[in-house]
Amino acid sequence: MCGKYLLNTGDLYKRYSIKTSLKDTPKLEPNYLCLPGSIHPVVINNDGKEIHLMKWGLIPSWAIDPKIGFKNINARSESINIKPSFRRSFMKKRCLVPASGFYEWKKEEGKKSTPYFIRLNAQETFSFAGLYESWINNEGNTILSYTIITTRPNRIVEQIHERMPVIISLNQEDKWLDINTKENELIASLSSYANDEMRIEKL
């Protein structure tokens, strides 16, 4: 599971090679505790990369109650192409979720859970694999929402948790966003990140 992460915003437009204009550029601020149900920046491909502010917790387009989003903050990589909540988004609406690190808690026997912070060694800003959707409420307003895909942990993360977010390698980000990328290539990219490129810190 990935339930909390950090984003030292920096210049995301430069980081993702996104052209901007004053009228459609959302203002981005650092967020040291990105939480489900809150609004965060997400990168999509809409005839070119764009940054949109979206609610964390995917609301399927067919949903009746938007509260379903709280159950959809994560999507398991093993069932992402068959589960109704995510199947359509996986094929048509993939996104990158910018992050600078993420938090996990290790359950200690007879003690409180111990918090840890995980980051990459060489990248201040990296990308979780995500999916997004557009949902229209009864007032006709569109709500954009997203989920973060998780997978089995690598040797670094398995010390503290049984799941970890999928991190898309820098050279694979455009392929993940490309609507023409084949399903088998997408599935192959949903693996745990290399151990030697990550570090973990006890908080």
Stockholm file with secondary structure:
# STOCKHOLM 1.0

chainA/1-203         MCGKYLLNTGDLYKRYSIKTSLKDTPKLEPNYLCLPGSIHPVVINNDGKEIHLMKWGLIPSWAIDPKIGFKNINARSESINIKPSFRRSFMKKRCLVPASGFYEWKKEEGKKSTPYFIRLNAQETFSFAGLYESWINNEGNTILSYTIITTRPNRIVEQIHERMPVIISLNQEDKWLDINTKENELIASLSSYANDEMRIEKL
#=GR chainA/1-203 SS CCCCEEECCSCHHHHTTCCCCGGGCCCCCCEEEECTTSEEEEEEESSSEEEEEEEESCCCTTCSCGGGGGGCSEEEGGGTTTSHHHHHHHHHCEEEEEESEEEEEECCTTSCCEEEEEEESSCSSEEEEEEEEEEECTTSCEEEEEEEEEECCCTTGGGTCSCEECEECGGGHHHHHCTTSCHHHHHHTCSCCCGGGEEEEEC
#=GC SS_cons         CCCCEEECCSCHHHHTTCCCCGGGCCCCCCEEEECTTSEEEEEEESSSEEEEEEEESCCCTTCSCGGGGGGCSEEEGGGTTTSHHHHHHHHHCEEEEEESEEEEEECCTTSCCEEEEEEESSCSSEEEEEEEEEEECTTSCEEEEEEEEEECCCTTGGGTCSCEECEECGGGHHHHHCTTSCHHHHHHTCSCCCGGGEEEEEC
//
